[in-house]
Amino acid sequence: MIFSCLLLFKFIHIYLRGAKFILYFLLTPNELECNNILVLSILLGLGFVLTEPQIYGRDKEEDDIVKILINNVSAAQELSVLPIVGMGGLGKTTLAQMVFNDQRVTEHFYPKIWICVSDDFDEKRLIKAIVESIEGRPLLGEMDLAPLQKNIQEMLNRKRYLLVLDDVWNEDQQKWANLRQVLKVGASGAFVLTTTRLEKRGLIMRTLQPYELSNLSQENCWLLFMQRAFAYQEEINPNFVAIGKEIVKKCGGVPLAAKNHLRFKKESEWERVKDSEIRNLCDEENTIFPAL
């Protein structure tokens, strides 16, 4: 019955065990009256889709990492791992998204898999998420670890795949060793790209030197700030520009700090932000230093 109607995508965000899930539903046009809902897929975390209209100051970093990935010649049993390391708010996830969507990467790797890990580094959960990502649908019912391991190895066997593990908090080396052993079935050049805040977490996983993400230049921070604060405005209040430049100076090259949503706020609120300690801004609707 559901396929007789015009189907629409609906994106619903829920929170479970501290991790953000994005559920993709198909709904009929009159979703209030129709109960026929088909769950298409479940993706963890922010996902691989770039939502920023323009990325500033990360072209070199994108090119550096893409070249590392596609020029990798390690043996299949080695499974190269490159961590992107940096403090919260620097844009590690955004950079990984840029790399993931780069045409050179798309042409070089198959399949490409994106998983948000967060603080729940559970082998069974991660393997299940990888399988779901490859198949493009959720696995129904419970499965034991062993058949999941067999399933993923069949899917990745002799494939030059790219797996992005975003926002890794794990500091247990054995947990990574267990997952890595399952993943070591790909072709030569298969790659794991991770993002994490702390270098010690990256060192647990890495086979290559971690890529340390630097702060943005003040110029690029200002461009980012203008994009968020003054987008679609034909005329810009010069007082806001002056205050905005002072705010950007306090951002210290942290992109997420430059994204503070001031577009529709009063001048007095801009002044309050300017006069605040930069660390205090993280409490404002989690827009400054959330876990990236």
C-alpha positions in Angstrom: 0.0 0.0 0.0 2.8 2.4 0.8 4.2 2.2 -2.7 0.9 3.5 -4.2 1.5 6.9 -2.6 4.0 9.6 -3.4 6.8 8.8 -1.0 8.7 11.5 0.9 11.9 11.3 2.9 11.7 12.3 6.5 14.8 12.7 8.7 14.3 12.1 12.4 17.0 12.5 15.0 16.9 10.6 18.2 19.5 10.1 20.9 20.3 6.7 22.3 23.1 5.9 24.7 24.6 9.3 24.1 25.0 8.8 20.3 23.0 10.5 17.7 21.1 8.3 15.2 19.6 9.5 12.0 16.6 7.5 11.0 15.5 7.7 7.3 11.8 7.1 7.0 9.5 6.9 3.9 6.2 8.5 4.5 3.0 9.1 2.5 2.1 12.7 1.8 -0.4 12.7 4.6 1.9 11.4 7.3 -0.6 12.2 10.1 -3.2 9.8 8.8 -1.0 7.1 7.2 0.7 4.6 9.5 2.6 2.8 6.7 6.2 3.7 7.5 9.2 1.9 6.0 12.5 2.3 7.7 15.1 2.5 5.0 18.4 2.7 6.9 20.0 3.8 10.1 23.2 5.8 10.1 25.2 6.8 13.2 26.4 10.3 14.0 26.7 13.2 11.7 27.2 11.1 8.6 29.4 11.7 5.5 27.2 14.4 3.9 28.7 17.9 3.9 26.2 20.4 5.2 28.4 23.5 5.1 27.8 25.7 2.0 31.5 26.6 1.9 34.5 25.2 3.7 37.3 27.6 4.4 41.0 26.9 4.9 41.0 23.1 4.6 41.9 22.5 0.9 45.5 21.7 1.6 44.6 19.3 4.4 42.1 17.6 2.2 44.7 17.2 -0.6 47.3 15.9 1.9 45.1 13.2 3.3 43.7 12.1 -0.1 47.2 11.6 -1.4 48.1 9.6 1.6 45.1 7.4 1.1 45.3 6.7 -2.6 49.1 6.4 -2.7 49.1 3.8 0.1 50.8 0.6 -1.1 50.7 -1.4 2.2 50.0 -5.2 2.1 46.5 -6.3 2.6 47.4 -7.8 6.0 48.8 -4.5 7.3 45.5 -2.5 7.0 46.8 1.1 7.0 45.2 3.4 9.6 45.5 7.2 9.6 44.1 9.2 12.6 43.1 12.8 12.2 43.9 14.3 15.6 42.9 17.7 17.0 41.0 19.5 19.8 37.2 19.6 19.7 35.8 22.2 17.3 38.7 22.2 14.8 36.6 20.5 12.1 38.0 17.0 12.1 34.7 15.5 11.1 34.2 18.1 8.4 37.7 17.4 7.0 37.0 13.6 7.0 33.7 14.4 5.1 35.7 16.4 2.5 38.1 13.5 2.0 35.3 10.9 2.0 33.4 12.8 -0.8 36.5 13.7 -2.8 36.2 12.3 -6.4 39.7 10.8 -6.3 38.7 8.8 -3.2 35.4 7.7 -4.7 37.2 6.4 -7.8 39.9 4.7 -5.8 38.0 2.9 -3.0 35.0 0.5 -3.0 33.1 0.2 -0.8 33.3 3.5 1.2 31.9 3.2 4.8 31.2 5.9 7.3 30.6 5.0 11.0 30.4 7.4 14.0 31.9 5.6 17.0 31.7 8.0 19.9 32.4 6.5 23.3 30.8 3.1 22.7 33.6 1.1 21.0 31.8 -2.2 21.0 33.0 -4.7 18.4 29.6 -6.2 17.7 27.8 -2.8 17.4 30.5 -1.5 15.0 30.5 -4.6 12.8 26.7 -4.5 12.6 26.9 -0.8 11.7 29.5 -1.5 9.0 27.4 -4.3 7.5 24.3 -2.1 7.5 26.2 0.7 5.8 27.4 -1.6 3.0 24.0 -3.3 2.5 22.1 0.0 2.8 19.5 -1.3 5.1 19.2 -2.2 8.8 19.7 -5.7 10.0 16.5 -7.0 11.5 16.7 -9.1 14.7 19.6 -10.0 16.9 22.7 -11.7 15.6 25.6 -13.2 17.5 29.1 -11.8 17.0 30.5 -14.8 15.1 28.0 -14.6 12.1 28.4 -10.9 12.0 32.2 -11.3 11.7 31.7 -13.8 8.9 29.3 -11.5 7.2 31.6 -8.5 7.2 34.6 -10.6 6.1 32.7 -11.9 3.1 31.7 -8.3 2.2 35.2 -6.8 2.5 37.2 -9.8 1.2 39.8 -8.6 -1.3 38.1 -5.2 -1.5 40.1 -2.0 -1.5 37.7 -0.4 0.9 37.8 2.9 2.9 36.3 2.8 6.4 36.0 6.1 8.3 35.6 5.8 12.1 34.5 9.2 13.2 34.8 10.6 16.8 36.8 7.7 18.4 37.1 7.9 22.2 38.4 4.4 22.8 41.6 4.0 24.8 41.5 0.2 25.1 44.0 -1.2 22.7 42.6 -4.7 22.9 39.2 -3.6 21.7 40.8 -2.1 18.6 42.9 -5.2 18.1 39.8 -7.4 18.0 38.1 -5.2 15.4 41.2 -4.8 13.3 41.7 -8.5 13.1 38.2 -8.9 11.6 38.9 -6.1 9.1 42.2 -7.4 7.8 40.7 -9.2 4.8 40.7 -6.4 2.3 42.8 -5.9 -0.8 46.2 -4.1 -0.7 45.5 -0.4 -0.2 42.4 -0.9 2.0 42.3 2.0 4.5 40.9 3.1 7.8 40.6 6.8 8.5 39.7 7.9 12.0 39.1 11.2 13.8 39.8 11.7 17.5 40.6 14.4 20.0 43.5 12.9 21.8 46.8 11.8 20.3 47.0 8.8 22.6 43.7 7.4 21.2 45.1 7.8 17.7 48.4 6.1 18.6 46.5 3.0 19.7 45.1 2.6 16.2 47.6 4.1 13.8 49.9 2.5 11.4 50.8 5.9 10.0 51.8 9.1 11.8 48.7 10.9 13.0 47.6 13.9 11.0 47.5 16.8 13.5 44.9 19.3 12.4 45.9 22.9 12.9 43.8 26.0 13.7 42.4 28.1 11.0 44.0 31.3 10.1 42.2 34.4 11.4 41.3 35.3 7.8 39.6 32.0 7.2 37.9 32.2 10.6 36.5 35.6 9.6 35.2 34.3 6.3 33.5 31.5 8.1 32.0 33.8 10.7 30.7 36.1 7.9 29.1 33.2 6.2 27.2 32.3 9.3 26.4 35.7 10.8 25.7 37.7 7.7 24.4 35.2 5.2 21.7 36.5 2.8 21.9 40.0 4.2 22.0 42.8 1.6 23.2 45.4 4.1 25.5 44.7 7.0 25.5 46.8 10.2 29.0 48.2 10.5 28.7 47.8 14.3 28.2 44.1 13.9 31.3 43.9 11.7 33.4 45.6 14.3 32.1 43.4 17.1 32.3 40.3 14.9 36.0 40.9 14.2 36.7 41.1 17.9 34.8 37.8 18.5 36.8 36.1 15.7 40.1 37.2 17.4 38.9 35.3 20.5 38.0 32.2 18.5 41.7 31.4 18.2 41.3 29.7 14.8 38.8 27.2 16.1 36.2 26.9 13.3 33.3 25.8 15.5 33.8 28.9 17.7 33.5 31.1 14.6 30.1 29.5 13.8 28.3 31.0 16.7 24.7 31.7 15.6 24.4 35.5 15.8 22.5 36.1 12.6 19.3 37.2 14.2 20.5 38.4 17.6 20.5 42.0 18.9 23.7 44.1 19.1 23.6 43.8 22.9 23.9 40.0 22.5 26.8 40.3 20.2 28.5 42.5 22.8 27.8 39.9 25.5 29.5 37.2 23.3 32.4 39.5 22.6 32.9 40.1 26.3 32.5 36.4 27.3 35.3 34.0 27.9 35.6 31.8 24.8 35.2 28.6 26.9 31.9 29.9 28.3 30.4 30.1 24.9 30.2 26.3 24.8 27.1 26.4 27.0 25.1 28.4 24.5 23.0 25.6 22.9 26.1 23.6 22.4 27.1 25.6 19.3 30.7 26.4 20.1 32.6 23.4 21.4 30.4 20.2 21.0 32.1 16.8 20.7 33.4 16.6 17.1 
